[in-house]
Amino acid sequence: MANNQDNLFGKIQKNSSINPSDIYKVADSVKSADFSDERTVRKLIRQLAKMANKPVSKEKEDKLVKTITNQNVPMDMQTLSQMFKK
């Protein structure tokens, strides 16, 4: 399991230049986050976009916030990936 986790984080770091320790920090910060709170969700989206060095338009941010706060987040990676690409 640890080896798979190391491989996953290695791929993430290679593809996005995001440090695995930063991922753990974000994960810890959202453990008890209120995803029905728009301000919390916006802050998280902006934090992740900054970490990934990927701009998120106001329109995309609004759409993501609405989807997350309404608890309409798909659980499969393919659908999530498509959401972020739009």
Backbone as JSON Lines, residues from 0, in Angstrom:
{"i":0,"aa":"M","n":[0.83,-1.19,0.0],"ca":[0.0,0.0,0.0],"c":[0.87,1.25,0.0]}
{"i":1,"aa":"A","n":[1.88,1.31,0.84],"ca":[2.75,2.49,0.91],"c":[3.46,2.7,-0.41]}
{"i":2,"aa":"N","n":[3.87,1.61,-1.07],"ca":[4.55,1.73,-2.35],"c":[3.63,2.32,-3.41]}
{"i":3,"aa":"N","n":[2.37,1.89,-3.43],"ca":[1.39,2.46,-4.36],"c":[1.16,3.94,-4.08]}
{"i":4,"aa":"Q","n":[1.11,4.28,-2.81],"ca":[0.93,5.67,-2.41],"c":[2.13,6.51,-2.86]}
{"i":5,"aa":"D","n":[3.34,6.0,-2.68],"ca":[4.54,6.69,-3.12],"c":[4.53,6.89,-4.63]}
{"i":6,"aa":"N","n":[4.11,5.85,-5.37],"ca":[4.02,5.96,-6.82],"c":[3.01,7.02,-7.24]}
{"i":7,"aa":"L","n":[1.86,7.05,-6.57],"ca":[0.83,8.04,-6.87],"c":[1.35,9.45,-6.64]}
{"i":8,"aa":"F","n":[1.96,9.68,-5.49],"ca":[2.47,11.01,-5.19],"c":[3.63,11.38,-6.09]}
{"i":9,"aa":"G","n":[4.42,10.41,-6.5],"ca":[5.5,10.66,-7.45],"c":[4.95,11.12,-8.78]}
{"i":10,"aa":"K","n":[3.88,10.49,-9.23],"ca":[3.24,10.88,-10.49],"c":[2.62,12.26,-10.39]}
{"i":11,"aa":"I","n":[1.99,12.54,-9.27],"ca":[1.39,13.86,-9.07],"c":[2.46,14.93,-9.1]}
{"i":12,"aa":"Q","n":[3.56,14.69,-8.4],"ca":[4.63,15.67,-8.35],"c":[5.26,15.86,-9.73]}
{"i":13,"aa":"K","n":[5.44,14.8,-10.47],"ca":[6.03,14.87,-11.8],"c":[5.13,15.65,-12.76]}
{"i":14,"aa":"N","n":[3.83,15.38,-12.7],"ca":[2.89,16.0,-13.64],"c":[2.46,17.41,-13.25]}
{"i":15,"aa":"S","n":[2.58,17.76,-12.0],"ca":[2.04,19.05,-11.58],"c":[2.99,19.9,-10.74]}
{"i":16,"aa":"S","n":[4.12,19.37,-10.38],"ca":[5.09,20.07,-9.53],"c":[4.54,20.36,-8.14]}
{"i":17,"aa":"I","n":[3.54,19.6,-7.72],"ca":[3.0,19.77,-6.37],"c":[3.73,18.82,-5.43]}
{"i":18,"aa":"N","n":[4.23,19.36,-4.36],"ca":[4.96,18.6,-3.36],"c":[3.98,17.72,-2.57]}
{"i":19,"aa":"P","n":[4.29,16.44,-2.39],"ca":[3.4,15.57,-1.61],"c":[3.07,16.11,-0.22]}
{"i":20,"aa":"S","n":[3.99,16.78,0.43],"ca":[3.7,17.32,1.76],"c":[2.62,18.4,1.68]}
{"i":21,"aa":"D","n":[2.57,19.14,0.57],"ca":[1.5,20.12,0.39],"c":[0.15,19.44,0.25]}
{"i":22,"aa":"I","n":[0.13,18.29,-0.41],"ca":[-1.11,17.53,-0.56],"c":[-1.61,17.08,0.81]}
{"i":23,"aa":"Y","n":[-0.7,16.6,1.64],"ca":[-1.09,16.18,3.0],"c":[-1.63,17.36,3.81]}
{"i":24,"aa":"K","n":[-1.02,18.53,3.66],"ca":[-1.5,19.72,4.39],"c":[-2.92,20.06,3.98]}
{"i":25,"aa":"V","n":[-3.18,20.04,2.68],"ca":[-4.54,20.33,2.2],"c":[-5.51,19.27,2.7]}
{"i":26,"aa":"A","n":[-5.11,18.01,2.62],"ca":[-5.98,16.92,3.08],"c":[-6.32,17.09,4.56]}
{"i":27,"aa":"D","n":[-5.33,17.46,5.37],"ca":[-5.59,17.68,6.78],"c":[-6.54,18.86,7.0]}
{"i":28,"aa":"S","n":[-6.39,19.89,6.19],"ca":[-7.22,21.08,6.38],"c":[-8.68,20.85,5.99]}
{"i":29,"aa":"V","n":[-8.95,19.86,5.16],"ca":[-10.33,19.64,4.72],"c":[-11.03,18.51,5.47]}
{"i":30,"aa":"K","n":[-10.34,17.85,6.35],"ca":[-10.95,16.74,7.08],"c":[-12.24,17.15,7.78]}
{"i":31,"aa":"S","n":[-12.25,18.31,8.37],"ca":[-13.44,18.75,9.1],"c":[-14.07,19.98,8.45]}
{"i":32,"aa":"A","n":[-13.76,20.22,7.18],"ca":[-14.29,21.38,6.48],"c":[-15.78,21.24,6.22]}
{"i":33,"aa":"D","n":[-16.45,22.37,6.22],"ca":[-17.88,22.42,5.92],"c":[-18.04,22.72,4.43]}
{"i":34,"aa":"F","n":[-18.3,21.68,3.64],"ca":[-18.39,21.85,2.2],"c":[-19.73,22.43,1.75]}
{"i":35,"aa":"S","n":[-20.59,22.75,2.7],"ca":[-21.81,23.47,2.35],"c":[-21.6,24.97,2.47]}
{"i":36,"aa":"D","n":[-20.44,25.37,3.01],"ca":[-20.11,26.78,3.18],"c":[-19.36,27.3,1.95]}
{"i":37,"aa":"E","n":[-19.95,28.24,1.25],"ca":[-19.38,28.75,0.01],"c":[-17.98,29.34,0.21]}
{"i":38,"aa":"R","n":[-17.76,30.07,1.29],"ca":[-16.44,30.69,1.51],"c":[-15.36,29.63,1.7]}
{"i":39,"aa":"T","n":[-15.68,28.58,2.43],"ca":[-14.73,27.49,2.66],"c":[-14.36,26.82,1.34]}
{"i":40,"aa":"V","n":[-15.36,26.56,0.52],"ca":[-15.13,25.88,-0.75],"c":[-14.32,26.76,-1.7]}
{"i":41,"aa":"R","n":[-14.65,28.06,-1.76],"ca":[-13.88,28.98,-2.61],"c":[-12.41,29.04,-2.19]}
{"i":42,"aa":"K","n":[-12.19,29.08,-0.89],"ca":[-10.83,29.13,-0.38],"c":[-10.05,27.87,-0.78]}
{"i":43,"aa":"L","n":[-10.69,26.73,-0.67],"ca":[-10.05,25.47,-1.04],"c":[-9.74,25.43,-2.54]}
{"i":44,"aa":"I","n":[-10.69,25.84,-3.37],"ca":[-10.48,25.86,-4.82],"c":[-9.3,26.76,-5.17]}
{"i":45,"aa":"R","n":[-9.27,27.93,-4.59],"ca":[-8.17,28.87,-4.87],"c":[-6.83,28.32,-4.39]}
{"i":46,"aa":"Q","n":[-6.83,27.68,-3.24],"ca":[-5.61,27.1,-2.7],"c":[-5.08,26.0,-3.62]}
{"i":47,"aa":"L","n":[-5.97,25.13,-4.06],"ca":[-5.56,24.04,-4.95],"c":[-5.09,24.56,-6.31]}
{"i":48,"aa":"A","n":[-5.78,25.56,-6.82],"ca":[-5.38,26.15,-8.11],"c":[-4.0,26.78,-8.0]}
{"i":49,"aa":"K","n":[-3.75,27.45,-6.9],"ca":[-2.44,28.08,-6.69],"c":[-1.34,27.02,-6.58]}
{"i":50,"aa":"M","n":[-1.63,25.95,-5.84],"ca":[-0.66,24.86,-5.69],"c":[-0.3,24.25,-7.04]}
{"i":51,"aa":"A","n":[-1.33,24.07,-7.87],"ca":[-1.13,23.43,-9.17],"c":[-0.67,24.42,-10.23]}
{"i":52,"aa":"N","n":[-0.61,25.69,-9.85],"ca":[-0.23,26.75,-10.78],"c":[-1.14,26.74,-12.01]}
{"i":53,"aa":"K","n":[-2.42,26.56,-11.76],"ca":[-3.44,26.52,-12.81],"c":[-4.48,27.59,-12.52]}
{"i":54,"aa":"P","n":[-4.65,28.53,-13.44],"ca":[-5.67,29.55,-13.21],"c":[-7.07,28.95,-13.29]}
{"i":55,"aa":"V","n":[-7.95,29.47,-12.45],"ca":[-9.35,29.04,-12.45],"c":[-10.17,30.31,-12.69]}
{"i":56,"aa":"S","n":[-10.91,30.32,-13.79],"ca":[-11.73,31.48,-14.1],"c":[-12.83,31.64,-13.07]}
{"i":57,"aa":"K","n":[-13.36,32.84,-12.98],"ca":[-14.47,33.12,-12.06],"c":[-15.66,32.22,-12.39]}
{"i":58,"aa":"E","n":[-15.9,32.02,-13.68],"ca":[-17.01,31.18,-14.12],"c":[-16.81,29.73,-13.65]}
{"i":59,"aa":"K","n":[-15.6,29.21,-13.83],"ca":[-15.32,27.83,-13.42],"c":[-15.38,27.71,-11.9]}
{"i":60,"aa":"E","n":[-14.84,28.7,-11.2],"ca":[-14.88,28.68,-9.74],"c":[-16.33,28.66,-9.25]}
{"i":61,"aa":"D","n":[-17.16,29.52,-9.85],"ca":[-18.57,29.56,-9.45],"c":[-19.25,28.22,-9.68]}
{"i":62,"aa":"K","n":[-18.97,27.6,-10.82],"ca":[-19.57,26.31,-11.15],"c":[-19.12,25.23,-10.16]}
{"i":63,"aa":"L","n":[-17.82,25.22,-9.84],"ca":[-17.3,24.24,-8.88],"c":[-17.91,24.46,-7.5]}
{"i":64,"aa":"V","n":[-17.99,25.72,-7.07],"ca":[-18.57,26.03,-5.76],"c":[-20.01,25.55,-5.7]}
{"i":65,"aa":"K","n":[-20.78,25.86,-6.74],"ca":[-22.19,25.45,-6.76],"c":[-22.31,23.93,-6.7]}
{"i":66,"aa":"T","n":[-21.5,23.25,-7.49],"ca":[-21.55,21.79,-7.51],"c":[-21.2,21.19,-6.15]}
{"i":67,"aa":"I","n":[-20.14,21.7,-5.55],"ca":[-19.67,21.16,-4.26],"c":[-20.64,21.49,-3.14]}
{"i":68,"aa":"T","n":[-21.08,22.74,-3.05],"ca":[-21.98,23.13,-1.95],"c":[-23.34,22.46,-2.06]}
{"i":69,"aa":"N","n":[-23.75,22.1,-3.27],"ca":[-25.02,21.38,-3.45],"c":[-24.84,19.87,-3.33]}
{"i":70,"aa":"Q","n":[-23.63,19.45,-3.0],"ca":[-23.28,18.04,-2.82],"c":[-23.56,17.21,-4.07]}
{"i":71,"aa":"N","n":[-23.24,17.79,-5.22],"ca":[-23.41,17.08,-6.49],"c":[-22.07,16.65,-7.06]}
{"i":72,"aa":"V","n":[-21.12,16.38,-6.21],"ca":[-19.78,16.02,-6.64],"c":[-19.75,14.56,-7.06]}
{"i":73,"aa":"P","n":[-19.36,14.31,-8.31],"ca":[-19.24,12.92,-8.75],"c":[-18.07,12.25,-8.04]}
{"i":74,"aa":"M","n":[-18.19,10.96,-7.82],"ca":[-17.17,10.25,-7.07],"c":[-16.18,9.5,-7.95]}
{"i":75,"aa":"D","n":[-16.41,9.46,-9.26],"ca":[-15.45,8.77,-10.11],"c":[-14.46,9.79,-10.69]}
{"i":76,"aa":"M","n":[-13.22,9.35,-10.84],"ca":[-12.14,10.24,-11.26],"c":[-12.33,10.79,-12.67]}
{"i":77,"aa":"Q","n":[-12.9,10.01,-13.58],"ca":[-13.09,10.47,-14.95],"c":[-14.04,11.68,-14.99]}
{"i":78,"aa":"T","n":[-15.14,11.6,-14.29],"ca":[-16.1,12.7,-14.26],"c":[-15.5,13.92,-13.57]}
{"i":79,"aa":"L","n":[-14.79,13.69,-12.47],"ca":[-14.14,14.81,-11.78],"c":[-13.12,15.48,-12.68]}
{"i":80,"aa":"S","n":[-12.35,14.71,-13.38],"ca":[-11.35,15.25,-14.29],"c":[-12.01,16.1,-15.37]}
{"i":81,"aa":"Q","n":[-13.1,15.63,-15.92],"ca":[-13.82,16.37,-16.95],"c":[-14.36,17.69,-16.4]}
{"i":82,"aa":"M","n":[-14.82,17.68,-15.15],"ca":[-15.34,18.9,-14.52],"c":[-14.27,19.96,-14.46]}
{"i":83,"aa":"F","n":[-13.06,19.57,-14.1],"ca":[-11.99,20.53,-13.93],"c":[-11.44,21.01,-15.26]}
{"i":84,"aa":"K","n":[-11.61,20.25,-16.31],"ca":[-11.12,20.65,-17.63],"c":[-12.03,21.66,-18.29]}
{"i":85,"aa":"K","n":[-13.29,21.66,-17.94],"ca":[-14.26,22.56,-18.58],"c":[-14.03,24.0,-18.19]}
